């Protein structure tokens, strides 16, 4: 992802989390620690249900490959994606059973019908995020480690990946696109460095800066949406969350002075949402806006968060500003936490 100045130091803070699918805002269970002190950081979590959950993460550089864990509602299964010296920064699961995992070296791996396939891609930069309207209509975004240059958006049409040449030149030469999320093939948003977002309407990819975020040089490291709103989170010296209900991006929705944020998610029915970040920070979106939801369950840096269709919260993180990453952590908010790895 990127260097968030004055805080996470090192390789890259890669933004967390895409949209969720929860249907309940009555999840008042405390956050519970599921796994900690894992060999590498856990960087993304996604799924299609509470009994179909995928967690991916870094590669320990010991020959075993990047973390890929699948939960079936009873137990976790560790899988081998068939790549080495690759950190997986993102995972996205589709209802048809396809799962896409993205990461360093331009890597995109697809899991389909019980097998992993390393896909041919247009470049070798870091693929920080991925979202698709279906498994044959997919966007992948990223840039160079550190966020300084190389922004790209690739499209998959079910057969091959191609580079979208509409990415603004100022981002290509001086920025990174961190994440992408959408609600249809003709309505998706991307979040980027220097307070920039981009909107795809089915025809045109349009730069949409957030002036306040640009003034603070905030990197918008995550984005998520539903039919009511999109939200983007990030920061430069403090955490920010901006919302867009269709009339443009408003002012930051979180109190000033808070920790940097790297992941954000919304439930599909707009009843719930979380933003996560530095030192175990968790913000929750409720009827009165965004407020602290931190149960001090971990002090680890959280990278990504997801709400499953049953309304449970899942968040992952660790030390992800080093190579190799380390100290992976998984936390859960719901009635019945899963077992540890």
NUZA-506677 format. One record per atom (N, C-alpha, C, O, CB): x, y, z. Coordinates in steps of 0.05 Angstrom, whole numbers, plus 32768, in hexadecimal, padded with zeros to 4 digits. Atoms other than C-alpha are relative to their C-alpha. Glycine has a CB too. Example, Ala and Ser with C-alpha at 12.3 -4.5 7.8 and 13.67 -1.06 7.14 Angstrom:
2
80127FE8800080F67FA6809C80128018800080278018800D7FEC800180197FF07FE87FFF81117FEB808F7FF18016800E7FFB802C8012800980097FE3
! end
This chain:
341
80107FE98000800080008000801180188000801B801F7FEB7FEE800080177FF17FE880018024803E8014800D8006801A80077FFA802F7FEF80167FF77FF57FF67FE7804D806280467FED8015800A7FE880297FFC801D800C7FFC80107FEC7FF4801F80888074801380108012801E800580257FE77FF480107FEA7FF27FF5804C80BF808B7FFD8003801E7FE78004802A8001801C7FF47FFD7FFD7FE3806480C580D37FF47FEA80107FF37FEC80297FF3801A8008800C80157FF08044808580E7800B7FE57FF8801F7FDC80017FE280007FFE7FF680198009804B804380C3801880057FEF801680137FDB7FEA7FEF7FF17FE87FFB800E8092804380AB80087FE67FF280057FD17FFD8016800A80127FF68018800C80AE801380797FF67FFD7FE47FF380117FD57FF97FE8801080068006801B80987FF2803A7FE6800C7FF77FE7801F7FE77FFF7FE27FFC80187FF6800A804F7FFF80307FE97FF880127FE87FE1801B7FFB7FF67FE4801880057FF1800F800480567FEA7FFC7FEC7FE0800F7FE07FF9801780148012800580167FDF7FE380267FE48000800A7FDD7FF3801D80077FE67FF2801A7FFA7FF67F997FF9802D7FEE7FE880037FEF7FD57FF37FF380137FF0801280167FFA7F647FCC80497FE480067FF77FDC801D7FF780007FF9801C8019800D80017F227FB7803A7FEA80097FED7FE780217FE97FF68001801980167FFA80137EE87FB4800A7FE57FFE800D7FE37FFD802680017FED7FEA801B7FFF7FF67E9E7FB480117FF87FE6800E80047FD180097FED80067FEA800980177FF17E787F85803E7FE47FF97FF97FD980037FE680028005801E801A800980067E367F6280407FEE7FFB80177FDA7FED801580017FE87FF0800F80057FE87E1B7F6480877FE4800C7FFE7FDF801E7FEE800E800B8018801B7FF780017DD17F6E80947FF68009801B7FDE800E801F7FEE7FEA7FF680097FF97FE57DD07F8080DE80128014800D802B8012800A7FFE7FE780117FF07FED7FF17DE67FBB81087FFE7FFA801E8005800B802E7FF6801D7FFA800380087FE47DD87F95814880177FEF800A80147FE1801E7FE57FF180047FE980107FF87E1C7F74814C800F800F80178021801F801280147FFB7FE87FF47FF37FE97E2E7F8B819280137FEE800F80197FF480277FEA800A80127FEC80117FF47E5E7F5381A1801B800D80008020801E7FEE80017FE57FF17FE57FF480007EA57F6681B480117FF47FEA800C7FDD7FE2800D7FFD801B7FEC800B80127EDE7F5D818480107FEB800F80177FEF8026801380167FF57FF180167FF47F017F1B819280197FFA7FF080197FFB7FD87FEE7FE780037FE78007800D7F497F0781837FFE7FE37FF77FFB7FD180078018800580138002801B800C7F487ECB8154801C7FF57FFC80227FDE80037FF180007FE67FE5800980057F917EC6813F801380188004800D802E7FFE80037FF57FE37FEC7FEC7FFC7FD07EEC8152801C7FF47FFC801F7FDC7FFC7FFD800E801B7FE480098002801C7EE8814A80047FED7FE980147FDA7FEB80097FF4801A7FFD8011801780147EC78106801B80077FF28025801D7FF67FE980047FEC7FE57FFB800C80557EC080DD800180187FEE801680257FEC80087FE77FF180017FE8801180407EF680AD7FE6800F80047FD38004801080027FF87FE280187FEF7FFD800D7F2F80AC7FE97FF47FF07FED7FE97FDB8006801C7FF880188007800E7FC67F1F80997FF5801A7FF57FF1802E80047FEB7FF2801380037FE7800E7FB27F5380667FE480057FF57FDD801C7FF0801380037FEB801B7FFC800C7F6C7F47804A7FEE7FE980077FF77FD3800B800280037FE2801480147FF97F2C7F22805A7FE780057FEF7FDF801C7FEC7FF98000801E80177FFE80117EF17F14802D7FF17FE580007FFC7FD1800A800880087FE3800F801980027EBB7EDF80207FE580057FF57FDE801B7FED7FFE7FF3801B801B7FFE80097E757ED1800B7FEC7FFB80167FD4800080127FFB7FEC7FE9801180057FEA7E597EBD804E80117FFC801980297FFC80187FED7FE77FFB7FF280067FE77E6B7EAF8097800D7FE58000801D7FDF80117FEE800380187FF5801B80027E7C7E69808280117FFC7FE680167FE67FDD7FEA7FEA80017FEE800080177EA67E7C8045801180198001800A802D7FF57FEF7FFF7FE57FEF7FE87FFA7EDD7EAB805C801D7FFA7FF780277FE57FFD7FFF8006801E7FE5800280097F217EB7803D80128015800D800A802C800F800280027FE17FED7FEE7FF47F5D7ED68060801B7FFC7FF180247FE57FEE80047FFC801E7FE68002800E7F9E7EE6803A80148013800E800C8025801D7FFE80067FE27FEC7FEF7FF47FE07F06804E801B7FFD7FF3801E7FF57FDC80027FFA801D7FE57FFF800A802A7F0A8047800D7FE57FFC80027FD180058011801080137FF080188005805E7ED88031801880018013802780158013800A7FFE7FE27FEA7FFF7FEC80907EC68069801C7FFC7FF380307FFE80017FFC7FEB80147FE68004800E80C77EBA8034800F7FE8800A80277FE7800B8011801980037FF480197FF780D37E74804E7FFA7FE97FEE7FFE7FD17FF57FF87FF9801C80078014801380BB7E4F80117FE47FF680017FDC7FE57FF180127FE98003801C800A7FFD80737E4580287FEC80107FF17FD580077FED7FF98000801D80137FF0800F80537E7E80017FEF801180127FF0800F802A7FEF7FEF7FEF80117FEE7FF180217EB380167FEA7FF2800F7FE17FDC80077FF580157FEE8016800B7FF07FEB7EA7804A7FE77FFF7FEF7FDF80137FE37FFC80118019801B8004800B7FAA7E8B802E7FF17FEE80137FF87FD6801480007FF57FE2801080107FED7F787E7380627FE280027FF87FD880177FF280048009801D801D800080067F307E5D80547FF17FF480187FF87FE080237FFA7FEF7FE6801180097FEA7EFA7E5680897FE47FF77FF67FD780067FE77FFC801780158019800B800A7EBD7E2A807C7FE9800080157FD57FF3801280047FE37FF780137FFF7FEB7E977E3B80BB80067FEE80177FFA7FF0802D7FE57FFA7FF57FF880137FEB7EB87E0480E3801E8001800680278003801D7FF87FE37FF97FE380017FFD7F027E0380D6800E80107FEA800280157FD5800A7FE380007FEF7FF380147F3A7E2780B180107FEC7FF080197FD87FFC80138015800D7FEF801080117F5F7E088077801680117FF3800F80257FE67FF07FF17FEA7FEA7FF1800C7FA47E21806280047FF67FE480077FDE7FE0801A7FFE80117FFD8008801C7FAC7E218016801A800C7FF5802480207FFE7FE880097FF07FE87FF7800E7FE87E297FE87FF7800B7FE57FED7FFD7FD480147FE97FFD80087FF380197FDB7E5C7FB080137FFB7FEA800E80037FD37FFD801D80057FED8007801580187E447F8A801380157FF8802180137FE47FF17FF87FE87FEC7FEA800780407E857F8B801280038019800B7FFC802F7FF1801B7FFA7FEC7FFC7FEB807E7E977FB4800B801C7FFE800B80297FE980167FEB7FFD7FF57FE57FFE809D7ED87FCB7FEC80157FF77FF380297FEA801A80037FF080167FEE8007805A7EFA7FC17FF0800680197FE87FF380277FEE7FF57FE980137FF97FEA80327F207FF67FE580057FF57FE280157FE2800B80198010801C7FFB80097FE77F1D7FEC7FF5801780117FF1801580297FEF7FE68004800B7FE87FF37FCA7F617FFC7FE280017FFF7FD58011800D800C80197FF4801D7FFE80027F837F537FE87FF47FE57FF780017FD67FE97FF880167FEC800F801880097F4F7F1C7FDF7FE380097FFC7FD98019800B80027FE98015801C7FFA80057F0A7F207FC17FF27FE67FF67FFB7FDA7FE37FFC80177FEB800F801980067ED87EE67FBF7FE680077FF27FD8801A7FF97FFB7FF0801980197FFC800F7E9F7EE17F8D7FED7FE980067FF47FD3800F800680007FE2801580147FFA7E5D7EBC7F9580027FE77FF07FF77FD27FF87FE5800D7FFC7FFE801980117E6E7E8B7F5D80177FEE800A801C7FDA7FFD800580087FE37FEB80107FF57EA77E707F87801C80087FF880307FFE80027FFC7FE47FF77FE67FF580087EDF7E967F64800B801280167FFC802180227FFF800E7FE57FF37FEF7FEC7F127EB87F928019800B7FF380297FFC7FE880077FF1801A7FE87FF3800B7F467EEB7F7A8011800A801780088016802A7FF880177FED7FED7FF67FED7F857EFA7FA2801580107FF1801F80077FDC800D7FE8800F7FEE7FEE800E7FB37F337F9080188008801280158007802B7FF280187FF77FE97FF87FF07FF87F4B7FA68017800B7FF1801480177FDB80097FE980107FE77FF5800B80407F5C7F9680067FF37FE67FFC7FDE7FDF80177FFC80147FF6800A801A80627F527F537FEA7FFD7FEB7FEB7FED7FD9800D7FE5800480168001801480217F5F7F2D7FF07FE780027FE37FDF7FEF800B80037FE5800C801A7FFE80067F1E7F487FE2800180057FD8800F8016800D7FF18017801C80067FFB7FBD7F0A7F427FFC7FE27FFC80027FD67FE77FED80107FEC8005801D80017FAA7EC27F537FE27FFC80037FD58009801480107FF28017801C80077FFE7F657EA67F477FFC7FE4800A80097FD180007FF280047FE48008801B7FF77F487E6C7F6E7FE57FFA7FF57FD180087FF97FFF7FFF802080198007800E7F127E487F467FFF7FE27FFD80127FD67FF47FFE800E7FE58004801D80037EF67E027F4880167FF0800F801F7FDB80057FFF7FF87FE37FED800F7FF07F277DEE7F7E801D80037FF8802E7FF580037FF97FE480007FE57FFD800A7F667E057F598008801D7FFF7FF8802F7FFA80047FF27FE57FF57FE580027F937E427F5A800D80047FE5801B7FF27FDB8015800580177FF37FF980197FA97E647F1A800C801C80027FFF802F80097FEC80007FE87FF37FE680017FDC7E9C7F157FFB800D7FE6800280027FD1801F7FFD8005800A7FF480197FC07ECC7EE2801680127FF48027801D80027FE7801180067FEE7FEE800F7FE77EF37EAD7FF5801C80047FDD80217FFE80027FF87FE280097FE47FFB7FE47F3E7EBE801180137FF08026800C7FE680028006801E7FF27FEC80117FFA7F7E7E9A8018800C800D8026801C7FFF7FED80157FF97FEA7FF37FF3802F7F927ECD800B7FF2801880027FDB801E7FF7801C80087FF2800D7FEA805B7F837F087FFF8010801A800D8009802E801D7FFB7FF980037FF07FE880487FB97F3B7FEE7FF180147FE57FDA800E7FF4801C7FFA800F800D7FEB80227FA87F7B7FE280047FFB7FD8801A7FF68007800B801C801D7FFF80047FD87F977F727FF48002801C7FF27FEE802B7FF57FE67FF180097FFB7FE57FBB7FB67FB17FE37FFA80057FDB7FF5801C8005801C8007801D80037FFC7F707FAD7FA57FF37FF47FE87FFD7FF57FD17FF3801A8007800F800D80167F3D7F887F7B7FE27FFF80087FDB7FFA801F800A7FE37FFA801E80027FFD7EF17F8A7F727FF57FF97FE57FFF80027FD17FF4801A800C800D800680197EC37F6E7F3E7FE17FFF80037FD77FF78018800A7FE67FF5801D800380007E797F717F2C7FFA7FE27FFD7FE47FD980067FF480107FE98002801D80027E837F277F1B801C7FF67FFC802F80067FF87FED7FF77FE97FE5800B80037EBE7EF87F14800A80027FE380227FFC7FDE80007FE380087FF77FFB801B7EC17F097ECA7FFF801E7FF9800080257FE17FEF7FF07FEC80017FE380047EBC7F557ED3800E800C801980008014802C7FE3800B7FFC7FF07FFA7FE87EF47F687F03801480177FFB801F801A7FE5800F7FE780097FEB7FEB80007F207FA47F1380157FFA8014800F7FF0802A7FF3801C80057FEA80027FEE7F647FA27F338010801A7FFF801480257FEA80137FE77FFA7FF27FE67FFF7F8B7FDF7F4B80197FFE8010801C7FEB80207FED8016800C7FE880007FF07FCE7FF07F68801480157FF7800D802A7FEC800D7FE57FFF7FEA7FEE8006801280117F5E80197FF5800C801B7FDE80137FFA801C800A7FE680087FF58059800F7F777FFF8000801E7FF08010802A801680127FF67FFE80007FE3806A7FFE7FBF8009801C800A801B80287FFE80147FEB800A7FFB7FE57FF6806B803F7FE77FED80157FF67FEB802A8001801C80077FF980157FEE8009803580607FBE800980177FEF7FF880287FE97FF2800A80177FF67FE8800E806180907F987FFA80017FE27FFB80177FD7801D8001800480047FFF801D8052807C7F507FF47FE57FF77FF27FD28007801B80067FF280078019800C803880477F227FE27FF880017FDC7FE17FFD800F7FEB800B801D80077FFE7FEC804B7F2C7FF67FF37FE77FFC7FFB7FD17FF0801A8007800C800D80177FC5801C7F017FE47FF580077FDE7FF2801F80127FE97FF6801A800E7FFE7F807FFE7EF67FFF7FEC7FE980017FF37FD27FE8801380008002801580147F7A7FBB7ED37FE37FF580007FD67FF6801480147FE98005801B800C80027F3A7F9A7EB980027FE47FF580127FDE7FE37FEF80127FED8002801C80097F297F517EB17FE47FFB7FF57FD08001800280067FED801880198004800E7EF37F3D7E807FF77FE380007FE57FDB7FF08001800A7FE48006801D80007EF07EF37E9180157FF07FF180167FD87FF47FE57FFB7FF57FEB800E80107F2A7EE37E62801C800A8006802E7FFA800B7FFA80037FE37FE57FF57FFD7F647F137E6C7FFE801B800F7FE980288010800E80047FE57FFD7FE67FF27F7C7F4F7E94800C80147FEC801E800E7FDD80127FFE80197FF57FEB80117F887F917E6F8002801980117FF4801D80257FED80057FE87FFB7FE67FF27FA27FD57E867FEC80157FF77FE880197FDF801D80097FFB80137FEA80077F6E800D7E898011801A7FFD801D802380107FEA800380167FEF7FE880067F9080497E687FF3801A80097FFF802F8005800580017FE3800D7FE77FF77F5F807B7E8780098009801B8001801E80257FE27FFC80007FF67FF77FE67F84807D7EC9800F801A7FFC8021801C7FEA80137FEA800D7FF47FE680047F9980C67ED0801F7FFF8001802A7FF180127FF6801480157FE2800180027FE280D37EBE800D8009801A802380008020800980127FE97FF37FF77FE87FF080F87EFF80017FEA801580137FE980267FF08018800C7FFE80177FEF7FE080B87F2580147FEC7FF680237FE080067FE47FF380037FED8014800B8007808C7EF6801D80088007802E7FF8800D7FFD7FFE7FE17FE57FF77FFC804580B77EFF80078006801D801E80078025800680197FF07FFA7FF77FE5803D80CB7F487FEE7FF580167FED8001802B7FFF801C80018012800A7FEC800B80A07F6D7FFA7FE37FFE80057FD47FED7FE680107FFF8009801C7FFF7FEA805E7F7D7FE27FFF80047FD780108013800F7FF08016801C80067FFA7FA280457F7B80007FE98014800A7FD3800E7FEF7FFA7FE67FFF80147FEB7F98801F7FBC7FEA7FEB7FFE7FEF7FD380007FFF800D801B801680137FFF7F5380007FB87FEA80087FED7FE9801E7FE37FF57FFF801D80177FFC80117F157FF87F8E7FE87FF1800C7FEC7FDB801680067FF67FE38019800D7FF77ECD7FE77FA17FE9800C7FF17FE980237FE87FFC8003801F80177FF7800F7E8A7FEC7F7F7FE67FF380077FE57FE1801880057FFC7FE3801A800C7FFB7E407FDC7F7E7FF47FF67FE67FE07FE87FE67FED8015800D8009800B80197E387FCD7F34801680047FEC802B80107FF17FE6800E7FF67FEB7FFD80157E5F7FC87EF38003801D7FF7801880247FEC7FF87FEF7FE880007FE480097E4F80127EE78002801380177FFD802B80137FE880057FEF7FFD7FEE7FE97E5B802E7F2C80147FF58014800D7FE680257FE48004800E7FEB80087FED7E9D80247F4F801380178005801580297FF580107FE77FF57FEE7FEB7FF87ECF804F7F73801B7FF48007801D7FDD80107FF5800F80187FE480077FF87F1B804B7F7D800B801680128004802D801080117FFD7FE77FF47FEC7FEE7F43806C7FB4801E80007FFB802A7FEB7FF47FFB7FF8801E7FE57FFD80097F8980867FA98010801380138006801C80278001800B7FE47FEF7FEE7FF17FC380B07FC37FF7801D7FFC7FE780237FEA801D7FFD7FF780047FE380017FC080FB7FD07FE380087FFE7FDB801A7FEE800F800B7FE8801C7FF77FFE7F7680FF7FE07FEF7FFB7FE77FDB80097FE37FFF801C8007800E8004801A7F6080E47F9C7FEE7FE780017FF67FD2800B80147FFE7FEA8010801780067F2680B77F8B7FF980017FE27FFC80157FD57FE58000801180088002801C7F10809F7F467FE57FF17FFF7FE17FDE800D80157FF17FEF801A800D80037ECA808C7F2F7FFD7FF57FE4800380037FD07FE9801480068007800C801A7EB6805C7EF77FE27FFF7FFE7FD57FF3800F800D7FE47FFE801C800080057E7180667EDA7FF77FED7FEA7FE07FEF7FE17FF7801C7FFA8006801380167E74802F7EA7800C80097FE6800E7FF97FD37FE37FFD7FFD7FF47FF580187E94805D7E73801A800E8005802D800A7FF67FEC80137FF37FE97FEF7FFB7EC6808C7E92800A7FFD801C7FFB7FFA802F7FF8801D7FFB7FF380007FE67EF7808A7ECB8008801D8006801980287FF9801A7FED80017FFE7FE37FFA7EF480CF7EEC800E8005801A80077FF9802F7FE5800D80007FF37FF77FE77F2380EE7F1F7FED801080107FE180238006801A800F7FFA80117FF17FEE7EFD81077F5B80108005801A800E7FF5802C7FE57FF180067FF07FFA7FE87F2B81287F8E7FEF800880187FD880128015801480167FFB800D7FF77FE87F1781347FD680128017800A8027801280157FFD7FE980167FEF7FE97FFA7F31817B7FE3800D7FFF801C80258005801F7FF180197FFD7FF580007FE57F3A8173802F80167FEB8002802A7FEF800F7FEA7FFA80147FEC80157FFF7F6081328025801880087FF0802F80017FF87FF47FE67FF57FE97FF780107F8B81517FEF80108015801080298015800F7FF7800C7FE67FF27FEB7FF07F9C818C801D80127FF3801580287FFD801A7FEB8012800D7FF0800E7FEB7FB4815B805280127FEB7FF480217FDE80027FEE7FF480147FF08014800E7FD5812F801D7FF97FE4800A800B7FD3800D801E800580038009801A7FF57FAC80F5803880007FEB7FEA7FF87FF07FD37FE48002800C8002801680127FB380B280177FE77FF080077FE47FE8801E801A7FEE8001801A800E7FFB7F6F8090801080047FE37FFA80017FDA7FE47FE9800C7FEE7FF6801B80037F848049801C7FEA7FEB7FFE7FF07FD37FFA80117FFA80178015801580017F408027801C7FE6800D7FF77FE280267FFA7FFC7FF2801B801A7FF580097EFA802F7FFE7FEC7FE980017FF37FD27FFC8002800C7FE4801580147FFF7EB8800B80067FE5800E7FF97FE280267FFD7FFF7FF2801B80197FF480077E7180157FEF7FE87FEE80027FEB7FD580028001800C7FE58019800E80037E2880007FEE7FED80127FF17FF680277FE67FF47FF8801C80137FF180107DE9801A7FCD7FFA801C800B7FF0802D7FFD7FE77FF17FFD80067FE77FF47DE480547FFE8018801480008014802C7FFE7FF87FFC801D7FE97FEE7FFE7E2B806F8002801A7FF17FFA801B7FD87FFA8002800B801C7FE5800A80007E7580657FF68010800E8016800A8025801C800E80057FE47FEE7FF47FEC7EAA8071802B801D7FFA7FF880237FE57FED7FF97FF5801C7FE3800580047EF580798025800F800980198008801D8025800A800F7FE77FF27FFC7FE77F278077805E801E80027FFA80287FF77FE67FFB7FEA80147FE37FFE80027F7180888067800A8015801380038016802A800880077FE37FF47FEB7FF07F9980C3807F801C80067FF980297FF87FE97FFE7FFA801D7FE37FF980027FDD80E58082800C8001801B801F7FF280218003801B7FF17FF67FFE7FE47FE880F980CA7FEB7FF780147FF17FF3802B8008801D8006801680097FF07FA480E480E57FEC7FF27FEE7FEB7FF77FD67FF3801780118014800F800F7F6B80B780D07FEA80117FF57FE1802480027FF57FEA801080167FF2800C7F3580CF80A17FED7FEB7FF37FF67FD67FEA800980147FEB8014800F800F7EF480B180867FED80137FF37FE1802480007FF07FED801480127FEE800F7ECD80D4804F7FE97FEF7FF57FED7FD87FEE800F800F7FE98017800D800A7E8780C280387FF5800F7FE77FF780277FE57FEA7FFD8015800C7FF580187E6480CC7FF57FE57FF27FFC7FE47FDA7FF680127FFD7FE7801A800C80037E1980C17FF17FF480067FE47FDC80037FE07FED800B801580097FFB801B7E1580D67FA88002801E7FF97FFD80257FE27FE47FF77FFD7FFE7FE380057E2081217FAF801C800A80048020802380077FEC800F80127FE57FF77FFC7E6B81227FB9800B7FF7801B7FFC7FF0802D8003801D7FFC7FF380087FE77E9D81137FF07FFE801680148004802D800F801E7FF97FFB80037FED7FEA7E8E81358032801980028011802E7FF8800A7FE87FF980107FEB7FFC7FED7EB98148806D80077FE5800D7FF67FD3800D7FFA801580157FF880187FF27EDF811380947FEC7FFA80167FE3800C8025801C8002800C801580097FEE7EAF80EA80BF800B7FF7801B7FFB7FEF802C7FF17FEA7FF37FF580097FE67EDF80D880F8800D8017800E8017802A800180157FE97FFB7FF37FEA7FF17EFA81048130801D80057FF8802B7FF27FF27FFE7FFB801E7FE57FF980077F3A8129812280137FF58015800C7FF1802D8004801F7FFE7FEC80097FED7F7A810F814180027FE2800480137FD980147FFC800D801A8000801D7FFC7F6B80C5813B80167FF27FF080247FFF7FE07FE67FF57FF97FEB800F800E7F99808E81237FFA7FFC7FE27FE37FFE7FDA80027FE4800E80038004801D7FA5808180D97FEE7FE87FFB7FF07FD4800A801B7FFD7FF38013801680077F71805480B880097FF47FE5801280027FD37FE3800A7FFE7FF7800E80197F80802080827FEA7FEE7FF47FEE7FE57FDD80187FF0800680158012800B7F407FF780797FE5800A80077FE18016801D80047FE4800A801B7FF77FFA7EF6800680747FED7FED7FF27FF37FE17FDD7FFB801D7FF680148011800C7EB77FDE80667FE4800A80087FE18017801D80037FE28009801C7FFA7FFA7E6B7FE880647FF07FE77FFC7FF67FD67FEB7FF680177FEE8013801580067E327FB780697FEF80087FE87FEC801F7FE27FEE7FFA801980107FFB80197E077FB0802B7FE7801080067FDF80207FF57FF97FE67FF280197FF17FF97DC97FCB804F8006801A800E7FF3802780167FEE7FEF80117FF87FE77FF57DF08006806A7FFB8003801E7FFA801980297FF280177FF280067FFE7FE47DE17FF480B2801A7FFF801180188004802A7FEF7FE980087FE780037FF07E2A7FEA80C7801880077FEF801780067FD680027FE4800B7FE77FFB800E7E717FFC80B580178002801480138009802B7FFE80197FEF7FE87FFE7FEF7EB87FF980D08017800C7FF0801880097FD880087FE4800B7FE67FF8800B7EFA801C80C480157FF8801480127FFC802C8000801F7FFB7FEB800A7FEE7F3A7FFF80E0801B800C7FF8801E80167FE280017FE27FFF7FE67FF580067F82801580E580157FFB801580167FE680217FFD801C7FFB7FE880017FF07FBF8024810F7FFA7FF8801D7FE680028029800E801A7FFF800180087FE47FC9800381537FE57FF580097FDB7FFB801F800780188012801A800D7FFA7F887FDB81517FE880127FFF7FD3800B800A80027FF4801B80167FEE80017F5C801781437FE97FF57FF07FEC7FEA7FDB8009801B7FF480198009800E7F14800581317FEB801680047FE4801D801B7FF67FE5800B80167FED7FFF7EDF803981207FE87FF27FF57FEA7FE37FE28007801A7FF08019800C80097E96802581177FED80167FF77FEA802A80047FF47FEE801680147FED800A7E61804880EE7FE57FF8800B7FDC7FE18006800080017FE2801B80057FF57E1E804D81117FED80167FF97FF380277FE780017FFC801E80147FEC80067DE080788111800A801D80058001802F7FF87FE77FFB80127FF67FE67FFA7E0780B2812E801C80057FF4802B80177FFD80028004801E7FE77FFC800E7E4380AC810080167FED800A800F7FD78014800A801C80057FEA80117FFA7E88808F810C800A8004801C800E801B8024801780047FEC7FF67FFE7FE57EA0807F815280127FE9800780127FD57FF97FE8800180147FEE80157FF87ED5805681757FF27FE780087FDE7FE780168012800A8017800B801A7FFA7EC6800C817980167FED800880157FD580037FF17FF47FE77FE8800F7FF97F087FF581957FFE7FF3801B7FFA8000802F801980127FFF8002800F7FE77F057FBE81CA801C7FF9800B801E7FE7801C7FF07FE87FFB7FE580067FF67F517FBE81D480077FE37FFD80167FD8800D80038009801D7FFA801D80047F537F7781B9801B7FFC7FF480277FE67FF77FEA7FF37FEE7FE58002800B7F947F858194800B801C7FFC7FFC802F7FF97FFF7FF17FE47FF27FE780067FC77FBC818C800E7FFE7FE4801D80117FDD8015800680157FF48003801A7FDC7FA181487FF480147FEC7FDD801C7FEF7FFC7FE37FF6800B7FEF80167FD47FCD810A7FED7FEF7FF07FF47FD97FE68017800B7FEF8014800F800F7F957FB780E77FFF800B7FE3800080247FDF7FE38003800D7FFE7FF8801C7F957FB8809B7FE67FFF7FF17FE280107FDF80147FEF7FF38018800480107F527FA080817FE97FF680127FEE7FEA802780047FED7FE9801880087FF17F0B7F94809A7FEA7FF97FED7FE780047FD77FF8801680148016800A80117ECE7F70807F7FE87FF980117FEC7FEE802780097FE87FEE801980087FF37E857F6680947FF47FE97FEF7FEE7FED7FD77FEC80188003800B8016800F7E6A7F2280807FE180037FFE7FD68013800D80077FE5800D801D7FFD80037E217F18806A7FEF7FFB80197FD7800180197FF77FEE7FEA800E80047FE67E0E7F0380B18004801780137FF98017802980087FE6800D7FFB7FE97FEF7E277F4580CD80187FFE8012801D801180217FE8800580107FE880037FF07E677F2B80ED801680127FF4801880167FDC80097FE380017FE97FF080087EA57F5780EB80197FEF8001801E7FE080148003801980117FE6800D80017EE97F3C80D6801580157FF9801180267FE880007FE97FEA7FEB7FED80057F2A7F6480D8801B7FF28002801F7FE080137FFE801880137FE5800C80017F737F5280C98015801580008010802C7FF880027FED7FE77FEA7FEE80007FB67F7180D1801A7FF38009801E7FDB80057FFA801880117FE680097FF77FFC7F6B80EE801580157FFA800E802D7FF780077FE67FF27FEA7FEE800880407F8A80DE80047FFD7FE280127FEB7FD9801A7FFA801080008003801D80387F978094801180167FF3800E801B7FDB7FE480017FF67FEE7FEC800C806C7FCE808B801D7FF57FFF803080057FFD7FFF801A80107FE5800C800280A77F9D80887FFF7FE97FEB7FE97FE07FE380097FF5801B7FFE8017801280BF7F67805880137FEC800D802B7FF28011800A80087FE3801C8009800380AD7F3280697FEF800D80167FF88016802B7FFE7FE2800280137FF77FEC806F7F48808E7FFF7FEC801780097FD580147FE380047FF4800080127FE980637F2980D37FEA800780137FDB801A8010801B8001800E80127FFC7FEA80387F2381117FE380037FF77FD580167FFF800880188010801C7FFF80097FF57F1580EE7FEC7FFD80157FF07FEF80297FFC7FEB7FEB801580017FEC7FB57F2081147FE580007FF17FE1800C7FDD800180188013801C8001800A7F6B7F1081077FEE800480187FF17FF6802D7FFA7FE47FF280147FFB7FEB7F327F2B81327FE47FFD7FF47FE080007FDC8004801B800D801C800680097EE77F1D812E7FEC800D80137FF1800D802B7FFC7FE17FFF80167FF47FF07EA77F3F81467FE67FF27FF97FDC7FF57FE37FFE801F7FFB8018800F80057E6B7F11814C7FFB7FED8017800A7FEC802A80037FF17FE5800980117FEA7E477EDE817680137FE8800480187FE0801B7FE47FF67FFB7FF080187FFD7E747EA28167801A80047FF0801B7FFF7FD87FF17FE87FF57FE77FFD800E7EBD7EB18156800A7FE57FF580057FD080008016800B80137FF48018800C7EE07E7F812880177FF78011802280068021800880057FE37FE780097FF37F197E5481428018800E7FF58016801B7FE080037FE27FFE7FE77FF5800A7F607E6B813A800B7FEE7FEA80027FD87FE68015800380167FF3801080157F8C7E548100800E7FE8800D801A7FD87FFE801380117FEF
! end
